[in-house]
Amino acid sequence: MFSTMSKLFAPGMDLRASGKQYESTEPISALVASKQQTLNKVDYPRKLNISRNLLQTISSDFFSALTGIVELDISDNRLKLIEPGLAQLPHLTTIDLRGNSLHTLPDDFPQCSSLEEVNLGENALEAFPIALFSMPNLKKVYLASNKITKLPSEIKKMTSLEVLFLGDNRLSALPDEIAELANLGSLTVSHNQLTSVPLAVCEMHNLVSLQLHNNRLETLPPALLQMVSLHEISLRNNPLVSRFVREHVDEVPSLGELAARAVRNGGVSYSSENLPPLLVAYLDSSQRCDNPACRGVYFHTSYKQVKFVDFCGKYRIPFLHYLCSPQCHQAVPGHSSAFSGQSQSSNDDTGDESEQERRKMRRVLLPLT
C-alpha cells in the first residue's frame, strides 16, 4: 500500500494524502519517512494535506518528522484530541483544523509562535481559545460554526490580527477592547445573537469589511457613518426596522410634561427664586428634539422614529431618532422616514424614493439573492 501511495508524489512536490480513509497517522508517518529518503533538505515538502480522513487522535510522535512543514491541513477528520507536539514545527505558519470535533487545543499550542493563520471552524469549541492570545504573529483567525458565547477582553492582545471570522456562534455582545485591534480589516460576526454594536467598533480605522447579518440588531451607532475605511457592511436578516415598526406604540405625555414643554418651548423665564428646586431640576432636564428643523423639547416621553441614512452610496442604514411629537418629521437632509416611506433630500424633494434608493434599502433589510 505504501509503495502505491509513494507514486502519488514526485520529489519536491507537496505531500497530499487526503480522502484516503486513514483511521490513524501510522501510514501517513510511513509516507513522510519514505519521502524524506528521496528528498534533500532543500526540496523537502513544505505542505502536508491529510484532510478528509477518519483520524480521531494525533499523537506527539507524528509531529517529530514534520519539522520542515510550513502549512498543515488536517481538516475534515474526526479529531477529538491532538497531543502536544505542534511546537516541534518551528516553521509552521498555517494550520487548518476545521471540520473536526475539538473541544480544546494541545497544551503547547501557544508555543507555535510562527503561526500566522489558524482555522478552527466547525469544531466543538465553547470558549474562545486563550492560546491564541500568546501568538504575536497571528494575522487570520477563523472560528466559524462553534459554540463560543463570549469574546474575552484579552482579544486586544492580538495586535497583528487582520481577519477575524466568528460567524455562526452564540455571541450576545462584543467587548469594547475589540477596537484595540488596530490592524483588523475584516470582522465577521454574522449568525450570532448580537443585539447591539458597541460604539468602540467605530474607532477601528482600518476596518474595511463588517459582516453583521443574521443577528438581533435593531439599531446601529450613528458614528458608524464616520468610518472612512469601511467599504462593506452586511445587515440583512436583522430586526432593525421591521421589529421596531411592528412593536412601536407611542406613549402619551403626562399633563405635567406637557406643561413643562410649554414653559421651555415658550421661553418662559424661571429660577429657584420663584419655583421649587425639584421643579427647576425637572425643567432643566429637557432633551432637544433630534429633528434639526424643530426647536421643541421632550422630557420622559419621546416619539421614536427610524431614519434611513445613505452609507457609502451602496446601502440605506437605519438609525433611531427621538422626536418631541409624531408630527415632528419635517424634511431632514439625507434621511427618509421608516413610517412615511418617503425620501427627504437636500433639494427638498418630496416624491417617492427612486428605484436606486429602494435597491439600497433592500440590500440592508433583505437577504441577498
Protein Blocks (a to p, Z undefined) as FASTA:
>chain_A
ZZmmmmmpcghiacddehklpabfklmmmmmmmmmmmpcfklpcfbdcfehiabfbdcfk
lmmmmmmpmbdcfehiabfbdcehklmmmkbmbdcfehiabfbdcfklmmmmmbmbdcfe
hiabfbdcfklmmmmkbmbdcfehiabfbdcfklmmmmmbmbdcfehiabfbdcfklmmm
mkbmbdcfehiabfbdcfklmmmmkbmbdcfehiabfbdcfklmmmmklmbdcfehifkl
mmmmmmgccddddfklmmmmmmmmnopacdfklgcfklmmmmmmpccdfblkbcbdcfkb
ccdddddddehhlaccddddddfbfklccccehiacfklopacdfkopabdcdfklmmmm
mmmmpccZZ
